[in-house]
């Protein structure tokens, strides 16, 4: 049964008191899961931010060699994600599955050492890393939701995402600090990244409490994704996430357009992502709190609506930092208002025994939709230029917002 | 719960200790390591003059020690002794009178540059680059230089990339043009797509023409360019990273194939006059480098070194440019070779 989206007994309190009571609904588990994500994200961004330099300059791989396109990986990742969610639900083994996912990714850091300059090996490591990520995301998010009070789901996810973003911020900083003092110490960097990832696994293992296995209440059962989709509430969210995802041009492409238009230089390019992470870090928890108080559906939709001015901003014929600053702000706010809020929205309507599967479903739908969008945008951009492509996507987004709003409408009384 | 927090704190301390160990273990970076005993370095202006008076190789030295990353020269007659200059480059190519040096300055915002240098390896004018550089060449007459900059549009891990190949005046480092803006014809018809990427420039002996790779729509083409006209024309397909022989008659290039589901590159030699095209199958390993010609009959290329434990370095290998010829290792712990014959 899809529960009401706004809890009946929410108190209207002054904002400061409201913030405090909001945080109170967030269990310590959420903070520890946040710490885990912080450490593991720092570990992965440490490596990802130096990878182009490592491959092209250090190993001498040609540009085409670097462009290892792995479209197939998206389908595989989707399957892994769904399987991970189902496995976690079946035995209430959220912590264990998440741990396994983190372990795979941590091993990948170390695997970069023997991989050397071999492109197939590097592609395999990248694939394994992605699979580890797919495996752990839904069970981890399920744990976040199960460790918070229902009315605080928004701020709980916001807090978690905030810590996650902090890790993503710290990773490149540590990486470049290391390389600045020891040039070419890539192998040492990979080992340090591995150690940080192990610390993250330690946080999960030692500090995070697993969930009681629902086996005591109901027999372990296999997730039927079909049945999940039949529940009108979740189905509505999956549809909404899909149509909105298809109309989304991600930060990667938007910043690329900015670079092509000469608004940022190639060396400043990575800073855009750092700045977006910073905005995300700052806005995630407040956005989650907003969602708890004023409606998660509304926040989710409003967050996506922010993309329309973001697309428009990129096309502004203005020089200087205004456009990049606007882009960073709008995108950071978009992520803050949609990423965790979507999970909170989904979690509020799922029984504990279906939490991980349901979240995996929403994340998979959104992920696949965005992948399709990025291919479509790439084609449109190549064929018709960025102005047309962005205008088309802005129009699509408006349509998607209308459709999503309809899909998310609460099912009638008695649902 | 407190026990668990204590256990976590202990774990972090333990990991930090390992990290400290890893970062302190010599060689913390190749530049800090003691020089490998197998390589001999010579120093002093007489040694440099002696090496440069005859046919020699300029390269990037990747032997651990104080000279890591510096440009070195060896005499082809006795390649076991290397002279290391003060110039540090990530990629280097040189002729008798001058050369080009590509550099990267690591930081939170990494900056890249290209600098020309003169016969005494003194750095001259330079330009800032917009991304990590990946290929560099100086024309045989020393008038022009070309390099490819890798402009990636990546969100930390995506696979999108594009290249920008620039031709510069090799004396003043002034930009003469970017290949991506030049006109391209194919079978006499203007050929234009949005996703053109050029790399792997190799200059012809006449000092006006060059060859390069054009990638578009997932296909690779050999193009011939004319500097004066700012134009290029497509010659044939399936050629990547060409390198022209000193007499301008043959090209050695990389050719892609799939082996057991993996992407590997083999070297092939193409005769421009006869159109003959053969595989240099004596080299069975995957070669991802633009070859340099040692002389009319032999090519040089870099390969990851196969020493154990692997240190991620490269060696320079030589091979006769005919099918079946066996390669041999010419220079250890070196990359980016450039042959100079005064």
Interface residues (C-beta under 8 A of the other chain):
Chain A: X45 X48 X49 X51 X52 X53 X56 X57 X58 X59 X60 X61 X62 X63 X64 X65 X66 X67 X68 X69 X70 X113 X114 X116 X117 X118 X119 X120 X126 X172 X173 X176 X178 X179 X180 X182 X183 X184 X185 X186 X187 X188 X191 X192 X195 X196 X198 X199 X202 X203 X206 X207 X250 X251 X252 X253 X255 X256 X259 X260 X265 X266 X267 X268 X269 X270 X271 X273 X378 X382 X383
Chain B: X4 X5 X7 X8 X11 X12 X15 X16 X18 X19 X22 X23 X28 X29 X30 X31 X32 X68 X69 X90 X104 X106 X107 X108 X109 X110 X111 X112 X130 X131 X132 X133 X134 X135 X148 X149 X150 X151 X152 X153 X154 X155 X156 X157 X158 X159 X160 X161 X162 X163 X194 X195 X197 X199 X200 X215 X220 X240 X241 X262 X263 X288 X289 X302 X304 X310 X312 X314 X335 X336
